[in-house]
Amino acid sequence: MPASRTVLLTGAAGGLGTLMRELLPAHGHDLRLLDVRAIEGEPDAVTADLTDRKALREAVRGVDAVLHFAGISLESTFDKILRANIEGTYNLYEAAREEGVRRIVFASSNHAVGFTPRPQGDDPLIPLDTPRRPDTFYGLSKSFGEDLAQLYWDKHGIETVSVRIGSCFPEPTSVRMLSVWMSPDDGARLFHAALTAEDVGHTVVYGSSANTRLWWDLSSARALGYAPRDDSERYAEKLIAEQGELDPANPDHAHIGGHFCTNPPLWPH
């Protein structure tokens, strides 16, 4: 697949969307922005809710691909997650199908497998085929999104790369994040690879940098052409001095999903 000329970025006003709308143009992507909120300094951005199927269809018309970041990014009630993340993602895929868009990059999450025990010591990296074990309604919605992507590939030929994102911030803010952090620059590299790799069908990848303390297998991401350059280890000494090492006896530290398994942060935050 050639480099995408025009990419619809949903959730463009959010944290990840803001980072990527600054970084992805350098990779050759012309971004069309969509968010439920108006975006300051972006008068051409589309302001629409994921429940507005007419607006979604107009937004995807003529694009080469979609980066789907929109939705609720923390835990909430099931009804709110259903509307924004489950029905909203379905509406987006239907709009793409109706307009002939053939590639979607879906922001899945590590919370789709959040109750997976975290590796310790010499444990192997967590593989892509580990059973999904969502830690929240939010994680459940990401599991749904991955299955929806598979259905639309098998039934309609729409390709998707589902990226199980760890934590994409300028720098990690917790000891847990040392294992799941994805630098913004590596995030742009991974999303670019997901947009441009050929013959992806439905591919699931973990999204993080090449961290020394990595928990999961990045081989399917690398197979897309992703070459991460960053490592969280330069932040480790400071974070461990402040917070201590992860404690296997602490329920917040026992699983990949961290405190999402025990006391998840609620939307809005």
Residue, then its C-alpha position, 0 to 999 in steps of 0.5 A: m500500500p503506498a503512503s497514504r495521501t489523506v488520513l482521517l484522524t478521529g479523536a484529534a483533540g485528545g492526548l494521543g490525537t494531539l501528539m500525532r497531528e503534530l508528528l504524522p505530517a512529517h511522515g507524509h500524511d495529510l490529516r483530516l481532523l475530527d473530534v467531538r470538540a472544536i480544535e483550537g487553531e484548526p478551523d477546517a476540522v470536523t466537529a462531530d460525535l461518533t453517533d452522527r452517521k451522516a457526519l462520519r460518512e462525510a468525514v471519511r469520504g475521499v480519504d485513503a485511510v482512517l486513524h481511529f482514536a476517538g472515544i472514551s479512553l478511561e473507564s466509565t459506565f457501560d452505557k457510556i462505553l457502549r455509545a462512544n466506543i462500541e456503537g461509535t466504532y461500528n458507525l465508523y466502520e460502516a461509514a468506511r465500508e459505504e465510502g470504500v475506505r480500505r484501511i483503518v488503524f484502530a487504537s486498541s489498548n493493553h487493557a484488552v488483555g489487562f488481567t494477563p499476569r505481568p511477566q516477571g524475572d525470566d518469564p517470556l514476553i507476552p505473545l499476540d495470541t494471549p487470550r483477551r482478558p479485559d480489565t474494564f468496560y473500556g478494555l472490553s470495548k477494545s476487545f470488541g473493536e478488534d473483533l469488529a475489525q476482523l469481521y470487516w476484513d473477513k466480510h468486507g475486505i477492509e484492512t485494519v491494524s489494531v494497535r494495543i497501545g501501552s502509554c503514549f506520553p512524552e515520558p513515562t510517569s510510573v514504574r509500570m509505564l517503564s514496560v509499556w511506554m511508547s514515545p510519541d516519536d515511536g508512536a508516529r513511526l508505528f502508526h505510519a507503518a500501520l498505515t502503509a504496510e502492505d497486505v495486513g488483513h487484520t493484524v494485531v500489534y502491541g504498541s510500545s517503544a523498545n523498552t529494556r523492561l518490555w512486557w510484550d512481543l513486538s514482532s508483529a509490529r516490526a513485521l509492518g516495518y516498525a523500527p522503534r528507536d526509544d527506550s524508557e530505561r533512561y527514566a528508570e532510576k528517577l522513577i524507581a527512586e520515587q516509587g519503588e520497584l513493582d511489588p508482586a504482592n500489590p494487586d495494582h502491580a500484578h497484571i498488565g493493566g495495573h490499577f485499571c484492574t483494581n481501581p480504574p480511573l474514571w472518565p471524565h478525568 
